[in-house]
Amino acid sequence: MDYSNATNEQLEQLVNNKDGYAICELAERCILGSKGHEKNLTRAYQLYHKGEKMGLNEAYKGLASMYEYGIYLARNQKLAAEYCNMAGIAYPPPNPLSLQMTPPPNPGAMPNPGPMPNPGASPNPGPMPASGDAAAFIIADAEKCNISAEEARKQGDYYRAKELCNNTINKLDATLRRTDIIIRENEKDEIDNLKINAYWTLAFTAYNEQQFADMDRYLAQDDVIALHPWGAYLKAIAHRITQAPQNVLQQDLQLLVAVSNNSRLAKEEKGDVCQMIGDLILDGIGNAFNYNRNNAYEYYKMAAECGNAYACEQLSKI
């Protein structure tokens, strides 16, 4: 099949059937806003992530480009290089946006001409258009709010970060309950991911404020750890600080081991996770799982290979 000339509808059907070529072709169209498809970076990321789980080289290549050039994701050159290695291509990866020889028509407009929601208007001046335009508008606004929330957290404006995240979650939940908006299946996935990212920022903010009970509550939300596996490291730090019961630390150790090979971990983050596993084993937390000093050594070694200086020190003591 000529995937490059397939219609978007054909590709969507093939994506539902887990066709790897269709997944990567549609992801590229979502990044570029090409071949009649609206530009949708959230959807592009979701598709490449789906392809990553299937072991597709084109998906690794796409994720490498997104991380290298900060397309939707925060720029992370180390992770980009790792994805390049997985894809079997040289670093740096190509910038997909440079493939656009001419800009799409009316780049600042929504996909369909005609009536548009007024961003400054009251949310209930009347029913929104019963089309995908309304959902796309809400999703785009939520994406901006999540980015602003994370920036506020990094700057120490925790009140603002929490306000933006909670507003985003409430708006997205309200959108899902509305009957006057058509929400496509892929847009439901986007909304789920946006909520997950908002919960992640809330969890990180709670950690920054040392509100560890709130942090645990946010990290326990569906798929937050799955999309942000470094959260397992934050949980373990918080529980050690608060001298949590041994059974809680045992659960932390199991979770850390489970996420230690998660491809979503940046190299430094993997170093943190492996270092914490070594610490917990030496603390005796791993006795219930028959872990010993040799296991601790192996995890410290992995952490050291990721550049973790503390792990290097620990290796010399074992």
C-alpha positions as CSV (number, residue, x, y, z in Angstrom):
1,M,0.0,0.0,0.0
2,D,1.2,3.5,-0.8
3,Y,0.9,5.0,2.7
4,S,2.2,8.4,1.7
5,N,-0.8,8.9,-0.6
6,A,-3.4,7.3,1.6
7,T,-6.2,9.5,2.9
8,N,-6.3,10.5,6.5
9,E,-9.4,8.4,7.0
10,Q,-7.7,5.3,5.6
11,L,-4.7,5.9,7.9
12,E,-7.0,6.3,10.9
13,Q,-8.6,2.9,10.1
14,L,-5.2,1.3,9.7
15,V,-4.0,2.9,13.0
16,N,-6.9,1.3,14.8
17,N,-5.6,-2.0,13.4
18,K,-2.1,-1.3,14.8
19,D,-0.5,-0.8,11.4
20,G,3.0,0.5,12.1
21,Y,3.5,2.2,8.8
22,A,0.2,4.0,9.1
23,I,1.0,5.1,12.7
24,C,4.2,6.8,11.7
25,E,2.8,8.3,8.5
26,L,-0.1,9.8,10.4
27,A,2.3,11.1,13.2
28,E,4.4,12.9,10.6
29,R,1.3,14.5,9.1
30,C,0.2,15.6,12.6
31,I,3.6,17.3,13.2
32,L,3.7,19.1,9.8
33,G,0.0,19.8,9.4
34,S,0.3,18.3,5.9
35,K,-1.7,16.3,3.4
36,G,-5.0,17.7,4.7
37,H,-4.4,16.9,8.3
38,E,-4.5,19.6,11.0
39,K,-1.3,20.2,12.9
40,N,-1.6,18.3,16.2
41,L,1.5,17.8,18.2
42,T,-0.2,16.0,21.1
43,R,-1.6,13.5,18.6
44,A,1.8,13.1,17.0
45,Y,3.4,12.3,20.3
46,Q,0.7,9.8,21.1
47,L,1.2,8.0,17.8
48,Y,4.9,7.9,18.1
49,H,4.6,6.6,21.7
50,K,2.3,3.9,20.4
51,G,4.8,3.1,17.7
52,E,7.6,3.0,20.3
53,K,5.7,0.3,22.2
54,M,5.7,-1.7,19.0
55,G,9.4,-1.3,18.5
56,L,9.1,0.8,15.3
57,N,12.3,2.5,14.1
58,E,10.4,5.4,12.5
59,A,8.7,6.0,15.9
60,Y,12.1,6.1,17.6
61,K,13.3,8.6,14.9
62,G,10.2,10.7,15.4
63,L,10.6,10.9,19.2
64,A,14.3,11.7,18.8
65,S,13.3,14.7,16.6
66,M,10.6,15.8,19.1
67,Y,13.1,15.7,22.0
68,E,16.0,17.2,20.1
69,Y,14.1,20.2,18.8
70,G,11.6,20.7,21.7
71,I,8.6,19.9,19.5
72,Y,5.7,19.6,22.1
73,L,8.1,18.0,24.6
74,A,10.7,19.8,26.7
75,R,14.0,19.7,24.9
76,N,16.2,16.8,26.0
77,Q,19.2,16.1,23.9
78,K,20.4,13.1,25.9
79,L,17.1,11.3,25.4
80,A,17.1,12.4,21.7
81,A,20.5,10.8,21.3
82,E,19.3,7.6,23.0
83,Y,16.3,7.4,20.6
84,C,18.6,8.0,17.6
85,N,20.7,5.0,18.8
86,M,17.5,2.9,19.1
87,A,16.5,4.0,15.6
88,G,19.9,3.2,14.2
89,I,20.4,6.8,12.9
90,A,23.1,9.4,13.4
91,Y,22.7,12.1,16.0
92,P,21.3,14.7,15.7
93,P,18.1,13.6,14.1
94,P,16.5,15.5,11.2
95,N,14.2,18.4,12.1
96,P,10.8,17.4,10.6
97,L,9.7,21.0,10.6
98,S,12.5,21.8,8.1
99,L,10.7,19.5,5.6
100,Q,8.0,22.1,5.1
101,M,9.0,24.0,2.0
102,T,5.9,26.3,2.2
103,P,3.8,27.0,5.2
104,P,0.3,25.5,5.4
105,P,-2.5,27.9,4.3
106,N,-3.7,30.2,7.0
107,P,-1.3,28.8,9.6
108,G,-2.9,30.9,12.4
109,A,-6.4,29.7,11.8
110,M,-8.3,26.7,13.1
111,P,-8.7,23.8,10.7
112,N,-12.2,24.7,9.4
113,P,-13.1,28.2,8.4
114,G,-16.4,29.6,9.7
115,P,-17.6,30.4,13.2
116,M,-14.8,30.2,15.9
117,P,-15.1,30.1,19.7
118,N,-14.2,33.5,21.2
119,P,-11.3,32.9,23.7
120,G,-12.3,36.0,25.7
121,A,-16.0,35.2,25.9
122,S,-17.9,33.6,28.7
123,P,-17.9,29.8,28.4
124,N,-21.6,29.7,28.1
125,P,-22.7,32.3,25.6
126,G,-24.5,29.5,23.8
127,P,-23.6,26.0,22.6
128,M,-20.3,25.5,21.0
129,P,-20.2,24.2,17.4
130,A,-21.2,20.5,17.4
131,S,-17.9,19.6,15.7
132,G,-14.3,18.7,16.3
133,D,-13.4,22.4,16.2
134,A,-14.7,23.1,19.7
135,A,-12.8,20.1,21.2
136,A,-9.6,21.1,19.3
137,F,-9.8,24.6,20.7
138,I,-10.2,23.4,24.3
139,I,-7.3,20.9,23.9
140,A,-5.0,23.6,22.5
141,D,-5.9,25.9,25.4
142,A,-5.2,23.1,27.9
143,E,-1.8,22.4,26.3
144,K,-0.8,26.1,26.8
145,C,-2.0,26.0,30.4
146,N,0.0,22.9,31.1
147,I,3.2,24.5,29.7
148,S,2.5,27.7,31.7
149,A,2.0,25.6,34.9
150,E,5.2,23.8,34.5
151,E,7.1,27.1,33.9
152,A,5.5,28.5,37.0
153,R,6.6,25.5,39.0
154,K,10.2,25.8,37.8
155,Q,10.1,29.5,38.8
156,G,8.8,28.6,42.3
157,D,5.4,30.1,41.8
158,Y,3.7,27.1,43.2
159,Y,0.3,28.8,43.8
160,R,0.1,29.7,40.1
161,A,1.2,26.2,39.0
162,K,-1.5,24.6,41.1
163,E,-4.2,27.0,40.0
164,L,-3.4,26.4,36.3
165,C,-3.3,22.6,36.7
166,N,-6.6,22.4,38.6
167,N,-8.3,24.7,36.2
168,T,-7.1,22.6,33.3
169,I,-8.3,19.3,34.9
170,N,-11.7,20.8,35.8
171,K,-12.2,22.2,32.3
172,L,-11.3,19.0,30.6
173,D,-13.6,17.0,32.9
174,A,-16.4,19.4,32.1
175,T,-15.7,19.1,28.4
176,L,-16.1,15.3,28.6
177,R,-19.5,15.7,30.2
178,R,-20.8,18.1,27.6
179,T,-23.3,16.8,25.0
180,D,-23.0,19.7,22.6
181,I,-19.4,18.9,21.6
182,I,-18.3,16.1,19.4
183,I,-15.1,14.6,20.7
184,R,-13.3,12.1,18.4
185,E,-11.6,9.0,19.9
186,N,-8.1,10.4,19.4
187,E,-9.2,13.7,21.1
188,K,-10.3,11.7,24.1
189,D,-6.8,10.2,24.3
190,E,-5.3,13.8,24.1
191,I,-7.6,14.9,26.9
192,D,-6.5,11.9,29.0
193,N,-2.8,12.8,28.4
194,L,-3.3,16.4,29.2
195,K,-4.9,15.5,32.5
196,I,-2.0,13.2,33.3
197,N,0.5,15.9,32.6
198,A,-1.5,18.3,34.8
199,Y,-1.5,15.8,37.6
200,W,2.3,15.3,37.1
201,T,2.9,19.0,37.6
202,L,0.7,19.0,40.6
203,A,2.7,16.0,42.0
204,F,6.0,17.7,41.4
205,T,4.8,20.9,42.9
206,A,3.6,19.1,46.0
207,Y,7.1,17.5,46.2
208,N,8.7,20.9,45.9
209,E,6.5,22.1,48.8
210,Q,7.1,18.9,50.8
211,Q,3.4,18.2,50.8
212,F,4.1,14.5,50.4
213,A,0.6,13.2,51.0
214,D,-0.6,15.4,48.2
215,M,2.2,14.2,46.0
216,D,1.3,10.6,46.6
217,R,-2.3,11.3,45.8
218,Y,-1.4,12.9,42.4
219,L,1.1,10.2,41.5
220,A,-1.6,7.6,42.2
221,Q,-3.8,9.0,39.4
222,D,-4.2,6.6,36.4
223,D,-1.1,6.4,34.2
224,V,0.9,9.3,35.8
225,I,3.8,7.0,36.8
226,A,3.5,5.2,33.4
227,L,4.1,8.5,31.5
228,H,6.4,10.0,34.1
229,P,8.4,7.1,35.6
230,W,10.8,9.4,37.4
231,G,7.9,10.0,39.8
232,A,8.8,6.6,41.4
233,Y,12.1,8.2,42.5
234,L,10.3,11.2,44.0
235,K,8.0,8.9,45.9
236,A,11.0,7.0,47.4
237,I,12.8,10.2,48.4
238,A,9.7,11.5,50.1
239,H,9.0,8.2,52.0
240,R,12.6,8.1,53.2
241,I,12.4,11.7,54.5
242,T,9.2,10.9,56.4
243,Q,10.5,7.6,57.6
244,A,7.6,5.7,56.1
245,P,6.9,2.1,57.3
246,Q,8.9,-0.7,55.8
247,N,6.1,-2.1,53.8
248,V,5.7,1.3,52.0
249,L,9.4,1.4,51.2
250,Q,9.2,-2.2,49.9
251,Q,6.4,-1.1,47.5
252,D,8.7,1.8,46.5
253,L,11.5,-0.6,45.7
254,Q,9.3,-2.8,43.6
255,L,8.1,0.2,41.7
256,L,11.6,1.5,41.1
257,V,12.8,-1.9,39.8
258,A,9.7,-2.0,37.5
259,V,10.4,1.4,36.0
260,S,14.2,1.2,35.9
261,N,14.3,0.2,32.2
262,N,11.5,2.4,31.1
263,S,12.5,4.1,27.9
264,R,10.8,7.3,29.0
265,L,13.5,7.9,31.6
266,A,16.2,10.3,30.6
267,K,19.7,9.0,31.3
268,E,20.1,11.1,34.4
269,E,16.7,10.1,35.6
270,K,17.6,6.4,35.2
271,G,20.7,7.1,37.2
272,D,18.6,8.5,40.0
273,V,16.3,5.5,39.9
274,C,19.1,2.9,40.0
275,Q,20.9,4.8,42.7
276,M,17.8,4.8,44.9
277,I,17.3,1.0,44.3
278,G,20.9,0.5,45.6
279,D,20.2,2.7,48.6
280,L,17.0,0.8,49.6
281,I,18.7,-2.6,49.2
282,L,21.6,-1.5,51.5
283,D,19.0,-0.2,54.0
284,G,17.6,-3.8,54.2
285,I,14.4,-3.0,52.3
286,G,15.2,-5.6,49.7
287,N,15.6,-8.5,52.1
288,A,12.0,-9.5,51.5
289,F,12.9,-10.0,47.8
290,N,16.2,-11.7,48.5
291,Y,18.2,-8.7,47.3
292,N,21.8,-8.5,48.7
293,R,24.9,-6.3,48.5
294,N,25.7,-7.8,45.1
295,N,22.4,-6.5,43.7
296,A,23.0,-3.1,45.3
297,Y,26.4,-3.1,43.6
298,E,24.9,-3.8,40.2
299,Y,22.3,-1.0,40.5
300,Y,24.9,1.4,41.7
301,K,27.1,0.4,38.7
302,M,24.2,1.2,36.3
303,A,23.6,4.5,38.0
304,A,27.3,5.4,37.7
305,E,27.2,4.6,34.0
306,C,24.4,7.2,33.8
307,G,26.7,9.8,35.4
308,N,25.4,9.6,38.9
309,A,28.3,10.8,41.1
310,Y,26.8,9.5,44.4
311,A,26.6,6.0,42.9
312,C,30.3,6.2,42.0
313,E,31.1,6.9,45.6
314,Q,29.0,4.0,46.8
315,L,30.7,1.6,44.5
316,S,34.0,2.3,46.2
317,K,32.5,1.4,49.6
318,I,30.9,-1.9,48.7
